[in-house]
């Protein structure tokens, strides 16, 4: 009660919220920077864009410790319960006056990958996570993994060379030597772990370990804010100074992280991280993986979840248009039953969905498209990597041998109060032979299907023009 435990500096740390000034939702970044020996973790943007706050979490998975780079500014302190926290201070080894750098640190030095040094700790921690992974070292993968780390001094060429030098010559390090000890510590915490209720004078934070307790907390505390990754909620806390007095954090519910490959489709739990989902899609449905390559950063994808992306019900949520064309169905549960709803029926308005009080999103099932079904997606954003969509589109298309459209679904994000299908455009295109003239005529229906608004990202007129251009791009390339 009121305590969390995790591993830091190769020892178990206990935080008793009755005895400290931290809130359960204090970010790990602020916690680390309050410690005298862990201020190498830097505070930059506070919203997961710069990567200066990157740390690495070690988690037990299938009997091994898996290392994941994460943004500590988007991670609530209570969410690291039962995990190993690794910071820049933990990489080098000191023996008397002699300091032995970790291979990724040595590679940065030898390739002149640091100048002002503000971003360097975060860059090195991302490199360390890459070093401890089984990811193939290619130009594409280096860019993808480092997209969440900004460097204005050195630029990425020397950093990329450092990644290649270190990771193409991977050797056992002191983390491998310590792994048996760390595993015992993590298992000790896991064996003690039950669902946690943390009550302070200002905040209640609930960390259920199973669906039953999660639903119990939802019923008992109906006003509590539910998070599953909290990358969106943490930004609200950091930037808008919103303080949530009651939080239910689903990140420890293992049942929500289930993945099932079935003959007719794929089931992914609401707690599956976007990075795990990305790998799943690349293996099972490579034709729809383009969008996920531009979805946030590696650090954010390691925390953010499918359920979080869907339940926030954002009109520009990148997953929802894709799930619409995949004809996804969502499993919702309460204490007595489960029910299934189509993804189009789940979103009911601007940041609204059909979840009833006391109900949780458990997972999503999407049938595997037949071989003759074309699935494509595109997004428009200010930056290619690590940016929220201004506008997105997902397409489902089936044609006959004469290039006649037998089936089409066009789902847009960013054109309405919710991700929405272009119904009139679809009706016009059904049964038509796909050619440039038909595509040009189809774009005229977009204006009748949507009435977008102007906001900080784009004017309404731009959104309509961009929506037409995305439609042309996707259909011309089929």
Secondary structure as the mmCIF struct_conf table of DSSP 4:
data_model
#
loop_
_struct_conf.conf_type_id
_struct_conf.id
_struct_conf.beg_label_comp_id
_struct_conf.beg_label_asym_id
_struct_conf.beg_label_seq_id
_struct_conf.end_label_comp_id
_struct_conf.end_label_asym_id
_struct_conf.end_label_seq_id
STRN STRN1 UNK A 3 UNK A 8
TURN_TY1_P TURN_TY1_P1 UNK A 9 UNK A 10
STRN STRN2 UNK A 11 UNK A 16
TURN_TY1_P TURN_TY1_P2 UNK A 17 UNK A 19
BEND BEND1 UNK A 20 UNK A 21
TURN_TY1_P TURN_TY1_P3 UNK A 24 UNK A 25
STRN STRN3 UNK A 27 UNK A 27
HELX_RH_AL_P HELX_RH_AL_P1 UNK A 28 UNK A 33
TURN_TY1_P TURN_TY1_P4 UNK A 34 UNK A 34
BEND BEND2 UNK A 35 UNK A 35
TURN_TY1_P TURN_TY1_P5 UNK A 36 UNK A 37
TURN_TY1_P TURN_TY1_P6 UNK A 39 UNK A 40
BEND BEND3 UNK A 41 UNK A 41
BEND BEND4 UNK A 44 UNK A 50
TURN_TY1_P TURN_TY1_P7 UNK A 52 UNK A 53
STRN STRN4 UNK A 54 UNK A 61
TURN_TY1_P TURN_TY1_P8 UNK A 62 UNK A 63
STRN STRN5 UNK A 64 UNK A 71
HELX_RH_3T_P HELX_RH_3T_P1 UNK A 72 UNK A 74
STRN STRN6 UNK A 76 UNK A 76
HELX_RH_3T_P HELX_RH_3T_P2 UNK A 77 UNK A 80
TURN_TY1_P TURN_TY1_P9 UNK A 81 UNK A 82
BEND BEND5 UNK A 83 UNK A 83
STRN STRN7 UNK A 84 UNK A 86
HELX_RH_3T_P HELX_RH_3T_P3 UNK A 88 UNK A 90
TURN_TY1_P TURN_TY1_P10 UNK A 91 UNK A 91
BEND BEND6 UNK A 92 UNK A 92
STRN STRN8 UNK A 93 UNK A 95
TURN_TY1_P TURN_TY1_P11 UNK A 96 UNK A 97
STRN STRN9 UNK A 98 UNK A 100
HELX_RH_AL_P HELX_RH_AL_P2 UNK A 103 UNK A 110
TURN_TY1_P TURN_TY1_P12 UNK A 111 UNK A 112
BEND BEND7 UNK A 115 UNK A 116
TURN_TY1_P TURN_TY1_P13 UNK A 118 UNK A 119
HELX_RH_AL_P HELX_RH_AL_P3 UNK A 120 UNK A 131
TURN_TY1_P TURN_TY1_P14 UNK A 132 UNK A 132
BEND BEND8 UNK A 133 UNK A 133
HELX_RH_AL_P HELX_RH_AL_P4 UNK A 139 UNK A 146
TURN_TY1_P TURN_TY1_P15 UNK A 147 UNK A 148
BEND BEND9 UNK A 152 UNK A 154
HELX_RH_AL_P HELX_RH_AL_P5 UNK A 156 UNK A 167
TURN_TY1_P TURN_TY1_P16 UNK A 168 UNK A 169
HELX_RH_AL_P HELX_RH_AL_P6 UNK A 174 UNK A 192
STRN STRN10 UNK A 196 UNK A 199
BEND BEND10 UNK A 201 UNK A 202
STRN STRN11 UNK A 204 UNK A 207
BEND BEND11 UNK A 209 UNK A 210
HELX_RH_AL_P HELX_RH_AL_P7 UNK A 211 UNK A 220
TURN_TY1_P TURN_TY1_P17 UNK A 221 UNK A 223
HELX_LH_PP_P HELX_LH_PP_P1 UNK A 224 UNK A 224
STRN STRN12 UNK A 225 UNK A 227
BEND BEND12 UNK A 228 UNK A 229
HELX_RH_AL_P HELX_RH_AL_P8 UNK A 231 UNK A 239
BEND BEND13 UNK A 240 UNK A 240
BEND BEND14 UNK A 245 UNK A 245
STRN STRN13 UNK A 246 UNK A 249
TURN_TY1_P TURN_TY1_P18 UNK A 251 UNK A 252
HELX_RH_3T_P HELX_RH_3T_P4 UNK A 254 UNK A 257
STRN STRN14 UNK A 259 UNK A 262
TURN_TY1_P TURN_TY1_P19 UNK A 263 UNK A 264
STRN STRN15 UNK A 265 UNK A 269
TURN_TY1_P TURN_TY1_P20 UNK A 270 UNK A 271
STRN STRN16 UNK A 273 UNK A 273
HELX_RH_AL_P HELX_RH_AL_P9 UNK A 274 UNK A 284
HELX_RH_3T_P HELX_RH_3T_P5 UNK A 286 UNK A 288
HELX_RH_AL_P HELX_RH_AL_P10 UNK A 290 UNK A 293
TURN_TY1_P TURN_TY1_P21 UNK A 294 UNK A 294
BEND BEND15 UNK A 295 UNK A 296
HELX_RH_AL_P HELX_RH_AL_P11 UNK A 298 UNK A 301
TURN_TY1_P TURN_TY1_P22 UNK A 302 UNK A 303
STRN STRN17 UNK A 305 UNK A 305
HELX_RH_AL_P HELX_RH_AL_P12 UNK A 306 UNK A 311
TURN_TY1_P TURN_TY1_P23 UNK A 312 UNK A 313
TURN_TY1_P TURN_TY1_P24 UNK A 315 UNK A 316
HELX_RH_AL_P HELX_RH_AL_P13 UNK A 318 UNK A 325
TURN_TY1_P TURN_TY1_P25 UNK A 326 UNK A 327
STRN STRN18 UNK A 329 UNK A 333
BEND BEND16 UNK A 335 UNK A 336
STRN STRN19 UNK A 338 UNK A 342
HELX_RH_AL_P HELX_RH_AL_P14 UNK A 343 UNK A 346
STRN STRN20 UNK A 347 UNK A 349
TURN_TY1_P TURN_TY1_P26 UNK A 350 UNK A 351
STRN STRN21 UNK A 352 UNK A 353
HELX_LH_PP_P HELX_LH_PP_P2 UNK A 355 UNK A 356
TURN_TY1_P TURN_TY1_P27 UNK A 357 UNK A 358
STRN STRN22 UNK A 360 UNK A 367
HELX_LH_PP_P HELX_LH_PP_P3 UNK A 368 UNK A 370
TURN_TY1_P TURN_TY1_P28 UNK A 371 UNK A 372
STRN STRN23 UNK A 374 UNK A 380
BEND BEND17 UNK A 382 UNK A 386
BEND BEND18 UNK A 390 UNK A 390
STRN STRN24 UNK A 391 UNK A 399
TURN_TY1_P TURN_TY1_P29 UNK A 401 UNK A 402
BEND BEND19 UNK A 403 UNK A 403
STRN STRN25 UNK A 404 UNK A 404
STRN STRN26 UNK A 405 UNK A 413
BEND BEND20 UNK A 414 UNK A 418
STRN STRN27 UNK A 420 UNK A 421
HELX_RH_AL_P HELX_RH_AL_P15 UNK A 423 UNK A 429
TURN_TY1_P TURN_TY1_P30 UNK A 430 UNK A 431
STRN STRN28 UNK A 433 UNK A 433
HELX_RH_AL_P HELX_RH_AL_P16 UNK A 436 UNK A 443
TURN_TY1_P TURN_TY1_P31 UNK A 444 UNK A 445
HELX_RH_AL_P HELX_RH_AL_P17 UNK A 446 UNK A 449
BEND BEND21 UNK A 456 UNK A 457
HELX_RH_AL_P HELX_RH_AL_P18 UNK A 460 UNK A 476
TURN_TY1_P TURN_TY1_P32 UNK A 477 UNK A 477
#
